[in-house]
Amino acid sequence: MSSIGELNLENYDSTLVTICTVIYISIVGFGAITVSLFIAVLIKGHSLFKEFPFFTIVWHLTIVNGISVILQITCVVPSMFFDYNDEDKWAKWYSLGISVVNLTETATSTLVFLIALNRFSVFVFRPLAWAFTRDHIKYPLLIGWVFILIVSYLRLFQMTAVTKFIRKTFEFHDVFLVNEGPIFLFVVSSSYVIPAAIFLMYIIIYMFLQKKRASLSTLSDDNNNSNNDKSLLLQGFLLAISIMIWRTLFTLTPRVRATGWVKYMMVLLKALSSVLNNILNPILFFTTNQTVRKVLKNLLTCQSMEPKVLSESEAGQSVSRQRFRIKNPIQKIKMKKNTVVVEPIVILSNMDQLPKVDN
């Protein structure tokens, strides 16, 4: 195999290939920074986030995102720049890495589904909320990981795995080619049903919130509340579409008979969709979640998350101010272990600021 610098691109659009490759590598680097920063935020705000069982799922998802981005950096990106034989240790590492990347994609869609289900149970279907309490959150996570491992096992051992990359022809076979049958139907259908279910739940949540707000006669800041609801709906739409795009490219790319730079571009687009799929969740938290942004600000300014101890003079000066301060609803939250709390992603005016369910 020849490296990318030794390729004969006389018959291909070498400029387009080079630009897209640079864009892909840049986004991988941006993804590594974004996921690392989000992990740092979760660690920094651990004392706050631990009060929300929801963030246990977020932790699992973030770790999966981090693993996927690391494997993109250590497996996919290096393969573009140096040669290796099919029998090399590198080839074995590459094959293993691609298999794990596919596992992380299944894990990402499943964990995003659990996040949507958590929000759905808190906002809409309260009887299901017990499954997302501090005592019970481990059970939906366990079921989710069992599903992830089953699907990954079927792809690895019950299907024909092709992970060979022929650089001279730009053929990149790192997907699982299967014959039509029950296994194929189960794996593929679940990959499309999950994002569809995610989007459907967010639509129902949005409709429920709109109906709930309309029934409150003392509701204020209607425009702001409506924007918050639309923001939540937009998150669900983006997450579902991102997963659906990756799934579609994953299925169609190996079936396209094009050769040369067209094939290479499709594979690069699939790899790019995988990276975006894994950095979308941290980006949404950074852009829509006020609590996460506050912790991020404290992290970047090296401020402590612990309550500040005031001297007598400082305490005296602050007494007159406190009567005008609005108490932060997320400070020192006390709750029972059988209480479920959704993450403080939107403030519901004249509703529960932190929606919760006590069993």
Backbone hydrogen bonds, N-H to C=O, Kabsch-Sander energy under -0.5 kcal/mol:
donor,donor_aa,acceptor,acceptor_aa,energy
4,I,80,M,-0.8
6,E,3,S,-1.2
7,L,4,I,-0.8
9,L,7,L,-1.0
12,Y,9,L,-1.3
14,S,12,Y,-1.6
17,V,13,D,-2.1
18,T,14,S,-2.6
19,I,15,T,-2.6
20,C,16,L,-2.5
21,T,17,V,-2.2
22,V,18,T,-2.4
23,I,19,I,-2.4
24,Y,20,C,-2.5
25,I,21,T,-2.5
26,S,22,V,-2.4
27,I,23,I,-2.5
28,V,24,Y,-2.2
29,G,25,I,-2.2
30,F,26,S,-2.5
31,G,27,I,-2.8
32,A,28,V,-2.2
33,I,29,G,-1.9
34,T,30,F,-2.7
35,V,31,G,-2.7
36,S,32,A,-2.0
37,L,33,I,-2.5
38,F,34,T,-2.2
39,I,35,V,-2.3
40,A,36,S,-2.1
41,V,37,L,-2.0
42,L,38,F,-2.4
43,I,39,I,-2.2
44,K,40,A,-2.8
45,G,41,V,-2.7
46,H,43,I,-1.4
48,L,45,G,-0.9
49,F,45,G,-3.2
50,K,46,H,-2.3
51,E,48,L,-1.3
52,F,49,F,-2.1
54,F,341,V,-0.8
55,F,52,F,-1.7
56,T,53,P,-1.7
57,I,53,P,-0.8
57,I,54,F,-0.8
58,V,54,F,-1.5
59,W,55,F,-2.1
60,H,56,T,-1.8
61,L,57,I,-2.6
62,T,58,V,-2.7
63,I,59,W,-2.4
64,V,60,H,-2.1
65,N,61,L,-2.6
66,G,62,T,-2.5
67,I,63,I,-2.4
68,S,64,V,-2.4
69,V,65,N,-2.3
70,I,66,G,-2.4
71,L,67,I,-2.3
72,Q,68,S,-1.9
73,I,69,V,-2.0
74,T,70,I,-2.5
75,C,71,L,-2.2
76,V,71,L,-1.0
77,V,72,Q,-2.5
79,S,75,C,-1.0
80,M,77,V,-1.6
81,F,78,P,-2.0
82,F,78,P,-1.2
88,D,85,N,-1.5
92,K,88,D,-1.5
93,W,89,K,-2.6
94,Y,90,W,-3.0
95,S,91,A,-2.4
96,L,92,K,-2.5
97,G,93,W,-3.1
98,I,94,Y,-2.6
99,S,95,S,-1.8
100,V,96,L,-2.2
101,V,97,G,-2.4
102,N,98,I,-2.1
103,L,99,S,-1.6
104,T,100,V,-2.6
105,E,101,V,-1.7
106,T,102,N,-1.7
107,A,103,L,-2.4
108,T,104,T,-2.7
109,S,105,E,-2.0
110,T,106,T,-2.0
111,L,107,A,-2.8
112,V,108,T,-2.3
113,F,109,S,-1.6
114,L,110,T,-1.8
115,I,111,L,-2.1
116,A,112,V,-2.2
117,L,113,F,-2.5
118,N,114,L,-2.5
119,R,115,I,-2.2
120,F,116,A,-2.6
121,S,117,L,-2.5
122,V,118,N,-1.7
123,F,119,R,-2.6
124,V,120,F,-2.4
125,F,120,F,-2.1
126,R,124,V,-1.0
128,L,125,F,-1.5
129,A,126,R,-2.1
130,W,127,P,-0.6
131,A,128,L,-1.6
132,F,129,A,-1.9
133,T,130,W,-1.4
134,R,337,K,-0.7
134,R,339,T,-0.7
135,D,337,K,-1.2
137,I,133,T,-1.9
139,Y,136,H,-1.8
141,L,137,I,-1.5
142,L,138,K,-2.1
143,I,139,Y,-2.6
144,G,140,P,-2.4
145,W,141,L,-2.4
146,V,142,L,-2.2
147,F,143,I,-2.2
148,I,144,G,-2.3
149,L,145,W,-2.5
150,I,146,V,-2.3
151,V,147,F,-2.5
152,S,148,I,-2.4
153,Y,149,L,-2.5
154,L,150,I,-2.4
155,R,151,V,-2.0
156,L,152,S,-2.3
157,F,153,Y,-3.0
158,Q,153,Y,-0.6
158,Q,154,L,-1.3
160,T,177,L,-1.2
161,A,159,M,-0.8
162,V,175,V,-1.6
166,I,164,K,-0.6
166,I,171,E,-2.4
167,R,165,F,-0.9
169,T,166,I,-0.7
170,F,166,I,-0.5
170,F,167,R,-0.6
171,E,166,I,-2.0
172,F,170,F,-0.6
173,H,164,K,-2.7
173,H,171,E,-0.6
174,D,172,F,-0.9
177,L,160,T,-1.7
177,L,175,V,-0.7
185,L,181,G,-2.7
186,F,182,P,-2.6
187,V,183,I,-2.7
188,V,184,F,-2.5
189,S,185,L,-2.2
190,S,186,F,-2.1
191,S,187,V,-1.4
192,Y,188,V,-1.1
192,Y,189,S,-0.6
193,V,189,S,-2.8
194,I,190,S,-2.0
196,A,192,Y,-1.5
197,A,193,V,-2.7
198,I,194,I,-2.3
199,F,195,P,-2.2
200,L,196,A,-2.2
201,M,197,A,-2.3
202,Y,198,I,-1.9
203,I,199,F,-2.0
204,I,200,L,-2.2
205,I,201,M,-2.5
206,Y,202,Y,-2.3
207,M,203,I,-2.5
208,F,204,I,-2.6
209,L,205,I,-2.6
210,Q,206,Y,-2.3
211,K,207,M,-2.2
212,K,208,F,-2.7
213,R,209,L,-2.7
214,A,210,Q,-1.9
215,S,211,K,-1.1
216,L,213,R,-1.4
217,S,215,S,-0.8
219,L,216,L,-1.2
225,N,221,D,-2.5
226,S,222,D,-2.7
227,N,223,N,-2.2
228,N,224,N,-2.0
229,D,225,N,-2.4
230,K,226,S,-2.5
231,S,227,N,-2.2
232,L,228,N,-2.0
233,L,229,D,-2.2
234,L,230,K,-2.8
235,Q,231,S,-2.1
236,G,232,L,-1.9
237,F,233,L,-2.3
238,L,234,L,-2.8
239,L,235,Q,-2.6
240,A,236,G,-2.4
241,I,237,F,-2.8
242,S,238,L,-2.4
243,I,239,L,-2.0
244,M,240,A,-2.4
245,I,241,I,-2.8
246,W,242,S,-2.1
247,R,243,I,-2.5
248,T,244,M,-2.5
249,L,245,I,-2.6
250,F,246,W,-2.6
251,T,247,R,-1.8
252,L,248,T,-2.7
253,T,249,L,-2.4
255,R,252,L,-1.2
256,V,252,L,-1.0
256,V,253,T,-0.9
260,G,169,T,-1.3
262,V,259,T,-0.9
264,Y,260,G,-2.0
265,M,261,W,-2.6
266,M,262,V,-1.9
267,V,263,K,-2.3
268,L,264,Y,-2.6
269,L,265,M,-2.4
270,K,266,M,-2.1
271,A,267,V,-2.4
272,L,268,L,-2.4
273,S,269,L,-2.4
274,S,270,K,-1.7
275,V,271,A,-1.9
276,L,272,L,-2.5
277,N,273,S,-2.0
278,N,274,S,-1.1
278,N,275,V,-0.7
279,I,275,V,-1.1
280,L,276,L,-1.3
283,I,279,I,-1.8
284,L,280,L,-2.5
285,F,281,N,-2.1
286,F,282,P,-2.4
287,T,283,I,-1.8
288,T,284,L,-1.9
289,N,285,F,-1.8
290,Q,288,T,-0.7
291,T,344,P,-0.6
293,R,289,N,-2.2
294,K,290,Q,-2.1
295,V,291,T,-2.2
296,L,292,V,-2.5
297,K,293,R,-2.4
298,N,294,K,-2.2
299,L,295,V,-2.4
300,L,296,L,-2.7
301,T,297,K,-2.0
302,C,299,L,-0.9
303,Q,298,N,-2.8
310,L,308,K,-0.6
315,A,311,S,-3.0
316,G,312,E,-2.4
317,Q,313,S,-2.0
318,S,314,E,-1.6
319,V,315,A,-0.9
320,S,316,G,-0.6
322,Q,318,S,-1.7
323,R,319,V,-0.7
324,F,321,R,-1.7
325,R,322,Q,-1.0
327,K,325,R,-0.6
331,Q,328,N,-1.4
335,M,333,I,-0.5
339,T,336,K,-1.4
340,V,357,V,-1.5
342,V,355,P,-1.5
345,I,343,E,-2.9
348,L,346,V,-0.6
349,S,347,I,-1.0
351,M,348,L,-2.1
357,V,340,V,-1.4
359,N,338,N,-0.9
359,N,357,V,-0.6
